[in-house]
Amino acid sequence: MSALTMLLIFVVAIVVMVVAIARFGVHPFISILVTALVLALALGIPLQTLPDTVGRGFSAIFTGIGLVIIFGTLIGTILDKTGAAIAMAWAVDRTIGRRSPRLAMLLIGWIVSIPVFCDSGFVLVSPVSHSLAARSGQSPVTLTLALAAGLFASHVFIPPTPGPVAAAGLMGIDDNLLLVIALGVVISLVSLIPAYFFAGRVGRKVQPAQVQPASSPTVASGVPALAAFMPILVPVALMAVASVVALTGATGTWATLLTFVGKPFVALMIATACCLPLLARRGMMSQTYDITQQSLMTAGPIIFITAAGSVLGTVIADSGFVNVIKEHCGTLSALGMAFPFIIAAVLKSAQGSSTVAITTTAGIMGMYSDSGSMMASLGYTSPLAAALVVMAIGAGAMTVSHANDSYFWVVTGMGGIRPGDGYRTVTLMTLLMGLTAIAAILLAAAILL
């Protein structure tokens, strides 16, 4: 089979997958998995080996990143239910809200969305935005856009948000999650620079809609800000210490212990334990079962979609597709980091979900350590390169939010933005953020790789 034929088969398969999800409402898990199976047959994987290919791809997620997704989701649910997310928001508001309301909303959104989904985060924190707008006299549209940008940036870039966590696992860098977090912090903050100025400029020009006045939320009794931040700070600190141990080459009992607690899923288990005082102070320990059940119901679809993406990546590797493309076509190498960005942006714009766009694109890219993966065809065979590709995928997954994205309607509906103004506010802002992020990533790749 020629390289051109294989490339056409791949492109058609991806287009059919996107259309099935976006146009006909097929669940991403079904669409991605069926696409992987059809692609496997079209690219010549023998029937007798196909079950093994599917099994390896599917099981890889459950032996790797699955627990990280579950515990990350559980932490977010607890911070939501206990009012800890609001406690974090008010802590930032008290610190810089009066001096710079727009910056305060950016940072509030950025912090809250690290453990909490951006849709839920906006619902939680939008009353803070309305309250701050009334106090400061700034345009409510300006503060709404600032909050939306902050939430969206950490949602697509910073673990333990499920999207970037899943991408790290699919590309084989789940043990280097601290590297992904560090890059995610930097790139997400860079993407917020145009959002800060855009929110200030456009917010003054857009007339806010009449929204139902929201009462100013109060911090739940017994939830101090420090306790609220602990489930976020503890796992980062544990992974950082484990990284230092690895760099120094230390050995012995303490080194072994610190390395163990710095493993991402162990660090997040400990972070989950840090949530128990929040539940106790709110008298919610009896609700632990229900909260866990809700978290598993949220994490389940993400894990299975990620597993389907892993099957797709395994099919691409086992078919020899990448080797043929490497031999006959230099286009992918020329695109570099722009290649995963474009795929993620197309998927995001077509079907609306950033998480689906991230996990699907990461599955296509495959593991950096696999010589038959798309990562290998681009020459990205190191943990740093893989982490930068995770960032490129995240940048694509924020480009752009429009009418097929639930977040678009949450922001416009609850934020006082008329639907007709949504495209020139939310959509245009996410476009600027995505392009700024990929520009920074391309620059970082040129310097570091």
C-alpha positions, 0 to 999 in steps of 0.5 A: 500500500502506498504512502498516499493511500495510507494517508488518505485512509487515515484522513477519511477515518478521522473525518468520519469519526468527527462527523459521527460525533459532531453531526450525528451525536454518536458517543465519542467512545463508540465513534473512536473505537469503531474508527480504530477497528475500521482503520485497523482493517483498512491498513492491513492489521491481520484479524488474528492479531487485531484483538491483541492490538485492541486489548493492549491499547485499552488496558494500557490506560487502566494500568497507567493513568486511570487512577490519576483521573479518578482521584483528580476527579474525586478531589474536584468534586469534594472541593466543589461540594464542601465550598472549598472552591469558593473559599479559594476564590474569596482568598484571591479576591481579598488579596487583589480584588479591590486593586485589580478586579480583572486580574483577580477574576483571571487568577480565581478562574485559573486556580479553581479550574485546576481541580474543578471542570471549567463548566462547574467552576464558572457556575460556582464562581460567577456570583463572585464575578457579579459581586466584584463588578458591583463593588468595583464599577467595572463592566460585568462583561469584562470580569465574566470574560476574565473569569472564563479565560482563567477557567479555560486556560487551566482546564486544557493545560494543567493536571489533575484536570482530566484532559491533560492527565489523560494526554500525559498517560496516552503519550507515556509521560504519566510518571513525569506529570510534574513536568506537564504541570510546570509547563502547563502553568507557564503556557496557561499563564502566557495564554492569559496575557491576550485574554487580560487585555481583550477582556478589558477592551471588548468588555467595555464595548459589549452591553451586558444582558440582564441576568438574574442577580446572584447572591454573593456566595459565602465561604462555607463555615469551617473551610479556611483558605489554607485547608482549601488549597492543600489538596492542590499544593500537596500533590505538587509538592510530593511530585516535586520532592520525588523529582529532586530525589531522582535528579540527585540519584539518592538511594536508601529508605527515605529516597525510596519512600519519597519516590513512592509518595511522589508517584502521581496516583499516590500523590493524588491519593494523599491529596484526597486524604487531605480533603477529609478535614474539609468533609469533617468540618462541614459535617459531610463525612456521611456523604462520602459514598455519594460523592465518590459515586458521583466522581466515578460517574464523571471519571468513567466516561473520560477513562473509557474515551481515553482508552478508546483513544489509546486503541486508536494510537495502538492501531496506528503504531501496529499498522506500520502507518507511521513508518510508511509516512516517514519514508515517503512524506516529510510534511508531518516533520515540517509541521512539527508541534503545529500538527497536533495543534491542528488536529486538536483544533479541528476536533474541538471546533467540530464537536465542542468538547475540549476533553474529547479533543485532547484525548483523541489527539493524544491517542493519535500521537501515541507514546513518545517511546514507541518507534512506530508512533506518530510521535516518533515520526515527528522526532519527539522521543523525549519526555520534554518533547512529549510534554510540549506536545501535550501543551500543543494539544491543549492549545488546539483544544481551546481553539475555539469555543463556540455554539457547540460547546457547553462552556460557551453557553454557560459563560454567555448564559450566566455571565450576562453576555447575549448569545449574539455577542458570544462569537465576538467575545468568548469565541474570539478570546479563545482563538487569541488564547489558543494562537498565543499558546501555540506560538509560545509552544513553538518558540519553546520547542525551538529553544529546548528541543 
